Amino acid sequence: MSTPVSIAVLDETHDEHRLRALLERGLPLTSRPWHSLAEQCGMSEADVMACVRRWQAEGLIKRMGLVVKHHALGVRANAMVVWDVPDDAVSELGQRLAAEPAVTLCYRRPRRLPDWPYNLFCMIHGTRRDRVLAVLGGIVERQALQAIPHRVLFSLKAYKQRGGRYTREDDSHDRRTPQPA
Amino acid sequence: MAALDSLDRRLIDAYQRGLPLVAAPYAAMAEQLGVSESEVVERLQRLQALDVLSRVGPVFDHARAGASLLAAVSVPETERDEAAAMISRCPEVNHNYAREHRYNLWFVMTAADETQLGVRLDTLEAELGRPLLRLPMLEGFHIDLGFPIPWAELESS
């Protein structure tokens, strides 16, 4: 599964593009949030909801709900674990790691030799470093990964953390400045 | 950690996904939780003010919503904050972390398409004066951060 780029975006109307730009910044906390969005992009409330339903069905929207800042909640031990996996085994291992309950994100990425030999990335979030390391130890054991070189990159500081903005800056007419993390 | 009571926790536990797609979603959530709509809205506003809640809404699949790239750069520790500020200033950067490695700054940049992303990365690379490690996603196995919050662990730590 390589990454298709921008396919879902091509047949979007101008109003839908505007809606997506607004949605990337979050739903208004008002009684009829879809209605507020509809007014801002010249669509009807029903059309806005139908569009969101379609994006969900197409997989453009992965989930919809409260997007929390884990660091602020105290889930502060954030380990990026990188693995140097033989190319013919990386996809299969990626699937196995993704099925581990403690793994919150898992991606295959290119090596950049000689500086960067790692081709599989996963994130493990937890409350404390020692707990995250213990969880990782359990994964290495269960998945028999003792022979696969890996490094653990704990985060030291979150300088910035917010949702991705894929639409162009001027699409939402949003004048708020980005929140520092 | 900010003091969150049981209603805050129930809200987070129940609605990291599955926000009801109805005209009045906060009223629908309130009904499920046995509280009033205004209580739900006030809680969400408070969680946002506490900076615990980033937003309510959809999480787009970044591979399909546009172009996105993880990049890293190696800077001397003494210059780290300065370089990080330069990176964070880019409106296209949504995550920017210091990590324990020779490559000590890691960030994600997004843009409407690959061309725009490439241009912005080149500009930032020139500004930083150091080569960027560019690590596009080739395959995603699990790309959802809506995991259950370990409340009990948070209390005991």
Interface residues (C-beta under 8 A of the other chain):
Chain A: M1 S2 T3 P4 V5 S6 I7 A8 V9 R20 L23 E24 R25 G26 L27 L29 T30 S31 R32 P33 W34 H35 E45 M49 V52 R53 W55 Q56 E58 G59 L60 I61 K62 R63 M64 G65 L66 V67 V68 K69 H70 A72 L73 G74 V75 N78 M80 S91 G94 Q95 L97 A98 A99 V103 T104 L105 C106 Y107 R108 R109 P110 R112 D115 W116 F121 C122 H125 G126 T127 R128 R131 R151 V152 L153 F154 S155 L156 K157 A158 Y159 K160 Q161 R162 G163 G164 R165 Y166 T167 R168 E169 P178 Q179 P180 A181
Chain B: M1 A2 L4 L11 I12 Y15 Q16 R17 G18 L19 L21 A23 A24 P25 Y26 A27 E37 V41 L44 Q45 L47 Q48 L50 D51 V52 L53 S54 R55 V56 G57 P58 V59 F60 D61 H62 A63 R64 A65 G66 A67 S68 L70 A84 A85 I87 S88 P91 E92 V93 N94 H95 N96 Y97 A98 R99 E100 H101 Y103 N104 W106 F107 V108 T110 A111 A112 D113 E114 L133 R134 L135 P136 M137 L138 E139 G140 F141 H142 I143 D144 L145 G146 F147 I149 P150 E153 L154 S157
